[in-house]
Amino acid sequence: MAKKTKRVSVTPDNVGRYLSKASEYMRTSFAAIANEDYHAACLKAVHAVIMANDAITAFHGGKRSSSEDHRDAPNLLREIAPLSAVPCIYYLVPCPFLIPYPFHPLHPC
């Protein structure tokens, strides 16, 4: 059995705030790409996904992940709203754990 993700209860009025923050992170991610700051772009994109994840889990389950480990966020999504997109989130969220090292260069796809 998978460990239960730490979570907090949230109200539906938080959904719009989470989506707004996700949009802001994506805008800054695209700006970072335009400046060829690929590590920063990855970090911002990951945070955008986490905020979008929070919006979905808040909307469908009235909860969001409160774990300090970003990799736990998709687990709550899987519990609350089992969607086909969940595997994609599992691939993206570990990105910040790879990029601090100079031997893992990031380049645009």
N, C-alpha and C positions, 0 to 999 in steps of 0.2 A: 504494500500500500504506500502510495506517495505521501510525503509529508504535507501537512495542511499549511497552506500559505497564511502568514500573518495578515490580518485584514482589519479594516475599520468600517463602520457603517457610515454611509453618506446619503444625503437626500437627493431626489431627482433634480433639484435646481443646480446641483454641481455639474451636471452633464455638460451644459453649455460652456462652463468655465474650463473644463478639461479639454473640450474640443477646440476652444479658442487658444488654449496654451499649446495644444498639438499643432495647430496651424502656425502659430508663432515659431515654434521650433522648426517646422518644415521650411518656413520662409528663410530662417537664418541658416539652415542646412544648405539650401539652394544658393544663398549668398556666399557661403563658404566654398561651395564647389566652384562658383564663378571666380573666386580668388585662388583656386587651386589649393585650398586648405582642406584636404581630404579627411584628415583625422578629425578635425572640428566638425566637418559635415557629417561624419559617421556618428559622432557623439550626439549631435543635435537630432539626427534622424532617429536614433535609438530612443531618445527622450520623447520625440513626437509619437512614436509607436506606444510607448508606455502611457502617455497621456490619453491617447486614443483607446488603449486597453482599459484605462480607468473609466473612461466615458461609457464604454460598453458594459463593464461590470457594474457600474453605478446605475445605469439605466435598467439593466435586466435583473440585477440582484441586490441593489441598494448597498453595495460594498465596493471597496477598492483595496488593492494590496498595500500593506504598510511595512512590508519587509524591506530591509536595507539592501537586500540582494535583488537587483533588477531582474535577474533570471527567474525569480519567483512569480513575477507578474503574470506570465502566460498560464501558470498553473491555476490561478483563480479564474481566469477566462475559461479555461477548459471545464472547470467545475460548474460555472454559472451559465455559460453560453457556448456549448460545444459546437464550434464552427470549423469549417474546412480551412480557414485562414490561420488557425492556431499554429500549425507546423511552421509557417513562414515566420511568425513571431519568435519561435524558438531559435531559428537561425540568426535573426537579426540582433536580438537582445544581448547575446554575449560579445558583440563587437567591441564595446569599450574595454573589455578585459584583454583584448589582443593588441590594441593600438598604442599603448605607452612604450612599446619596445621598438627600437629602430630597425630591428630585423624583420618587422612585419609591415612593410610599406603598403599604403593604400593608394590605389589609382582608380580613376573613373572607369566604369564598365564600358 
